[in-house]
């Protein structure tokens, strides 16, 4: 499975003007239950500002004729039960890996430095796994993540399976932001606030484009799948005129009982699957926007920001009735005797003019931290106590969990999560059943925080 080789990294490739349309992988395997693809990471160019190309790092489908590296990278699609084989080649000037965020994969495919050797420049690595969960996921590096993801190395995954509601369009929206200079180049300046908050960009992107336009039909229903790939930005989404999202899925797939919400908070690493009823007239324009969310450190309210323009053109088909039943989610059993494990999140101020702040879990900064241990099938309740002045999105590799209430009891809204926002000065709890053997990471998904210590290692053996 592991195959490494040395070689020169590639020269930057040129990309066409950015489009909000995602490019899907070419499946090179004729078998109906195998998806086999060729993935390359390489230097490229991308226009965050129209007509001003920036040097970036991006993913490319090496099996597609005349392919170019894109931001986001190629969409990986498979169906429940498929075997996925990804032949990865690193043409970057530094080592990297691929982490399949949210997918339950064998430890050797998890893409962290504790589960595999870092793929060097010119090196190759084959990832292989069987898809066991339908839903929305994404892939990105897990080496020098705050820099590599910011440069453009991320892409979505859609695993099909389960209930399929009747929709006129099924769209994937990859949310991000970048810090761009006036000439269009990515900023190379890292300021104190970039570290404390996670890098906050001045250009907000959806599928690599600033405020793209989509065309929808009046009276139609659409399915929108969101993933937040930003280093640190929280997206708090809303539609105009009190329109609501019907949330049908979380990180780990469909919910047993969908629910409506007027605003949809999506933190870094999270995914949401929603239905939207486009009750508008032909010729109307609607704006999907992100509004202020107070995540700490006195972040100012800069007002609503449009991120997608929806143009209504023509009458759409009347959608069929929604399904009467959705997903079957079995509650993880626990009681008063279930082991509880406590994690305290803290921010540690820098000492000295040149020092950077660090971020700790249980007063330890990774990699100088103590691993925790468990066995496959163990059930535990994790208590994440955020004793810092800002929210932290907590991500667990290799397995999904079920969120509990403030006292650690079950909640009516059942579903699978692998990324959970822990608000400032609050404690969040979830119950988890450990998956397969291996070394699994858990960390804050504000990438500047993870790379500066807010990460730990779970060893299942």
FENVENDA-V890558 format. One record per residue. N is the residue number from 1. RES is the residue in one letter. NEAR is the number of other C-alpha atoms within 8 Angstrom. Layout:
[[N/RES/NEAR] [N/RES/NEAR]]
This chain:
[[1/X/5] [2/X/6] [3/X/8] [4/X/9] [5/X/8] [6/X/8] [7/X/7] [8/X/7] [9/X/11] [10/X/8] [11/X/7] [12/X/9] [13/X/9] [14/X/8] [15/X/11] [16/X/5] [17/X/8] [18/X/10] [19/X/8] [20/X/9] [21/X/5] [22/X/10] [23/X/7] [24/X/8] [25/X/12] [26/X/8] [27/X/8] [28/X/8] [29/X/7] [30/X/6] [31/X/6] [32/X/5] [33/X/7] [34/X/11] [35/X/14] [36/X/11] [37/X/13] [38/X/10] [39/X/12] [40/X/12] [41/X/15] [42/X/16] [43/X/14] [44/X/15] [45/X/13] [46/X/15] [47/X/12] [48/X/14] [49/X/8] [50/X/7] [51/X/6] [52/X/10] [53/X/12] [54/X/11] [55/X/11] [56/X/11] [57/X/14] [58/X/17] [59/X/17] [60/X/14] [61/X/15] [62/X/9] [63/X/10] [64/X/8] [65/X/5] [66/X/4] [67/X/9] [68/X/9] [69/X/14] [70/X/12] [71/X/13] [72/X/15] [73/X/15] [74/X/14] [75/X/12] [76/X/9] [77/X/10] [78/X/11] [79/X/10] [80/X/11] [81/X/8] [82/X/11] [83/X/11] [84/X/13] [85/X/12] [86/X/11] [87/X/12] [88/X/12] [89/X/11] [90/X/16] [91/X/14] [92/X/13] [93/X/6] [94/X/6] [95/X/11] [96/X/12] [97/X/13] [98/X/11] [99/X/12] [100/X/13] [101/X/10] [102/X/13] [103/X/10] [104/X/10] [105/X/11] [106/X/9] [107/X/12] [108/X/8] [109/X/13] [110/X/14] [111/X/13] [112/X/13] [113/X/10] [114/X/7] [115/X/13] [116/X/10] [117/X/6] [118/X/10] [119/X/12] [120/X/13] [121/X/14] [122/X/13] [123/X/14] [124/X/14] [125/X/12] [126/X/11] [127/X/12] [128/X/9] [129/X/10] [130/X/9] [131/X/16] [132/X/7] [133/X/10] [134/X/15] [135/X/13] [136/X/17] [137/X/15] [138/X/12] [139/X/12] [140/X/13] [141/X/15] [142/X/12] [143/X/11] [144/X/9] [145/X/12] [146/X/10] [147/X/7] [148/X/12] [149/X/12] [150/X/11] [151/X/10] [152/X/11] [153/X/16] [154/X/15] [155/X/14] [156/X/16] [157/X/11] [158/X/12] [159/X/14] [160/X/10] [161/X/9] [162/X/7] [163/X/7] [164/X/5] [165/X/6] [166/X/9] [167/X/10] [168/X/10] [169/X/7] [170/X/9] [171/X/8] [172/X/8] [173/X/10] [174/X/15] [175/X/14] [176/X/14] [177/X/13] [178/X/13] [179/X/11] [180/X/13] [181/X/8] [182/X/5] [183/X/6] [184/X/12] [185/X/11] [186/X/12] [187/X/7] [188/X/4] [189/X/4] [190/X/7] [191/X/6] [192/X/7] [193/X/8] [194/X/11] [195/X/13] [196/X/9] [197/X/9] [198/X/14] [199/X/14] [200/X/12] [201/X/10] [202/X/8] [203/X/10] [204/X/13] [205/X/14] [206/X/15] [207/X/14] [208/X/13] [209/X/12] [210/X/11] [211/X/11] [212/X/10] [213/X/8] [214/X/8] [215/X/8] [216/X/10] [217/X/12] [218/X/14] [219/X/13] [220/X/16] [221/X/13] [222/X/13] [223/X/12] [224/X/12] [225/X/13] [226/X/12] [227/X/16] [228/X/15] [229/X/10] [230/X/11] [231/X/17] [232/X/13] [233/X/13] [234/X/10] [235/X/12] [236/X/13] [237/X/12] [238/X/13] [239/X/13] [240/X/8] [241/X/4] [242/X/6] [243/X/8] [244/X/11] [245/X/12] [246/X/11] [247/X/13] [248/X/13] [249/X/14] [250/X/14] [251/X/15] [252/X/15] [253/X/12] [254/X/13] [255/X/15] [256/X/11] [257/X/10] [258/X/9] [259/X/7] [260/X/8] [261/X/9] [262/X/10] [263/X/10] [264/X/10] [265/X/8] [266/X/13] [267/X/11] [268/X/14] [269/X/13] [270/X/12] [271/X/13] [272/X/14] [273/X/14] [274/X/12] [275/X/12] [276/X/11] [277/X/8] [278/X/11] [279/X/7] [280/X/8] [281/X/8] [282/X/10] [283/X/8] [284/X/9] [285/X/8] [286/X/10] [287/X/11] [288/X/13] [289/X/13] [290/X/12] [291/X/11] [292/X/9] [293/X/7] [294/X/6] [295/X/9] [296/X/9] [297/X/6] [298/X/5] [299/X/7] [300/X/4] [301/X/6] [302/X/5] [303/X/6] [304/X/8] [305/X/7] [306/X/10] [307/X/14] [308/X/12] [309/X/13] [310/X/12] [311/X/12] [312/X/15] [313/X/11] [314/X/8] [315/X/9] [316/X/9] [317/X/7] [318/X/6] [319/X/9] [320/X/5] [321/X/5] [322/X/6] [323/X/7] [324/X/4] [325/X/6] [326/X/11] [327/X/10] [328/X/6] [329/X/8] [330/X/4] [331/X/6] [332/X/9] [333/X/4] [334/X/8] [335/X/5] [336/X/4] [337/X/5] [338/X/9] [339/X/7] [340/X/8] [341/X/8] [342/X/8] [343/X/10] [344/X/12] [345/X/15] [346/X/12] [347/X/10] [348/X/8] [349/X/7] [350/X/8] [351/X/7] [352/X/5] [353/X/4] [354/X/4] [355/X/7] [356/X/9] [357/X/12] [358/X/13] [359/X/14] [360/X/16] [361/X/14] [362/X/8] [363/X/8] [364/X/10] [365/X/14] [366/X/11] [367/X/7] [368/X/6] [369/X/8] [370/X/7] [371/X/8] [372/X/7] [373/X/8] [374/X/10] [375/X/9] [376/X/11] [377/X/7] [378/X/8] [379/X/12] [380/X/11] [381/X/13] [382/X/12] [383/X/12] [384/X/12] [385/X/13] [386/X/15] [387/X/10] [388/X/10] [389/X/9] [390/X/10] [391/X/12] [392/X/12] [393/X/14] [394/X/12] [395/X/12] [396/X/12] [397/X/13] [398/X/14] [399/X/13] [400/X/13] [401/X/11] [402/X/13] [403/X/13] [404/X/13] [405/X/10] [406/X/8] [407/X/5] [408/X/9] [409/X/7] [410/X/7] [411/X/8] [412/X/4] [413/X/5] [414/X/12] [415/X/14] [416/X/12] [417/X/12] [418/X/14] [419/X/11] [420/X/9] [421/X/9] [422/X/14] [423/X/11] [424/X/13] [425/X/10] [426/X/9] [427/X/11] [428/X/12] [429/X/13] [430/X/12] [431/X/14] [432/X/13] [433/X/13] [434/X/12] [435/X/9] [436/X/9] [437/X/10] [438/X/9] [439/X/11] [440/X/14] [441/X/11] [442/X/12] [443/X/11] [444/X/13] [445/X/14] [446/X/13] [447/X/12] [448/X/15] [449/X/15] [450/X/13] [451/X/11] [452/X/11] [453/X/14] [454/X/16] [455/X/15] [456/X/13] [457/X/11] [458/X/12] [459/X/12] [460/X/14] [461/X/8]]
